Amino acid sequence: MKLHYEVPGDDFTRAGDASGDVKRRLKRLGFPPDVIRRAAIAIYEGEINMVIHAGGGTADIEIMPDRITAVLSDNGPGIPDVEKAMQEGWSTAPDNIRALGFGAGMGLPNIRKYSDSLNIDTAVGKGTTLTITVLANPAQQ
Amino acid sequence: MGVNSTERFYHSVTLDKGLCVGCTNCIKRCPTQAIRVRDGKAQIITERCIDCGECIRVCPHHAKKAEHDTLGMLDRFKYKIALPAPSLYGQFNRLDDIDYALTGLKALGFDDVFEVSRAAEIISDATRQLLADGKLKKPVISSACPAVVRLIRVRFPDLCGNVLPLLSPMELAATLAREQAIKNGVPAGDIGVFFISPCAAKVTDVRVPISIERSNVDGVLSISDIYPKLLGCMNKIREAEPISCSGIIGVGWSSIGGEAAGLLSENYLAADGIENVIKVLEELEHESLQELDFIELNACAGGCVGGIFAAENGYVARARIKRLRKYLPVSCNRLGDSVGIKSLFWTEPLEFAPVMTLAEKVEDAMRIMDEIEKIAAKLPKLDCGSCGAPTCRALAEDIVRGLARETDCIFLMRREIQQISSKLEKLKGFIPDYSDTLDSERGKQE
């Protein structure tokens, strides 16, 4: 099952809609709670990042019985130092976003923590594409 | 006590078909999309119903009701014990002493009264202790509201482990009251324990408990049902017996925020009303409230005082209870030698009930979701409810399951009629006009 979402960059109040929809679907599809939680949080963090840093982007989700793959793509500023961005607590979010409780520097670290594989393809000035995979172990269902 | 399949899906919430006119009020308000209108009457999908009572509140024709036991059931027992929910105290105008309500219950036919607020204070004490010991998964979600526990069980699988695994105050009160009576020499078989309830979900919770094997409560009486008789008994009381033995914390459980306040910590959130409860649970799923210790959730607006069986407006009751508990001690009951913390735990963990999943196997579920998607794309997305399903998506799902037809959607039906009639209109143009011939034929015959 393939799903495509446009993540708008101009409306912060809608950030989280895409991951929310994916979560609802995974529940109805009967994935194990732990898999749903990991996938939903990883996609949510990626979605929020696109809204905060890149003026929005697109989310392409593929749901398969054994895995959930999310490709989050934006045409934002790119990440100059990926290693630093992966450190817990490192954040370049503006103050108005921090006031909402975001920008704690846990976005990318959380995606890595909750996913089974994370690939970051980024170029300064061009954009960033994250490919996130969460494995579902059918034996546990 | 094992339960058979019909009992497993027992619900106190039922429908009076004679009164149901098939309107869409209830289907639109149900938080688990458990109601459909079919053949002009509402139907409850029993495995989805959580007994929250929203449909009862919203039905303008009073077709939705909640079952409860009646005072006649007292005759079955020799020694009757009443367990009044603290919300009872908010039902009476100018009540300034809880003992009048408790003495009134005795006059009504009960041999003994055990306040549920006493047990609530013990649960508060136990929760404080468990939180301090760091033994619970935070944030801890209150388990006092049976509708909320059932909602989590069917819609929020990931949060089952956060629910406070302790008995409800009602259940603990029943156990303690029974033990006390036996200690006083009453034969166990003679004892009947009755909860005086503001809440329909408690009826279900007693008949089909989900985290203990069997309830210690024998019957659940509705506050509004016994209210006139109880009021009559109370008016005749000259001197109230000194029965009450609970404080601000126990009585406070009757309203939203009361249980949380009993934890003597500021680090909590309290939400009431089923829609608000769902929003908080969704936030919790996102792990965005990790810094909180405790989440109190009540399906009814205002808390238990807002229950379906309450006689008085919930906000009025809440204001009265606030005044009533003002000069009470903070708390009169705590854990101790007679009640150990171990005896308060559930005997069975709360397990996710996948009643909302589309199929057992993910592969099958994905195929079904694809089909739903295709049908949903054809529907108008107005969620008008005229088809009998709460949303267009729900109708699409019912169609895929073979429970409804596309033409149940009045917009698709209208389009189809339009297409047929325009086709007919077109065909009409190809019919040769024989009217002249027919007229002349007729003339010949004459």
Interface residues (C-beta under 8 A of the other chain):
Chain A: M1 G16 G20 K23 R25 K27 R28 L29 G30 F31 P33 D34 I36 R37 A40 I41 Y44 I63 P65 G101 A136 P138 Q141
Chain B: R155 P157 D158 C160 E282 E285 H286 E287 S288 F352 P354 M356 T357 L358 A359 E360 K361 V362 E363 A365 M366 M369 D370
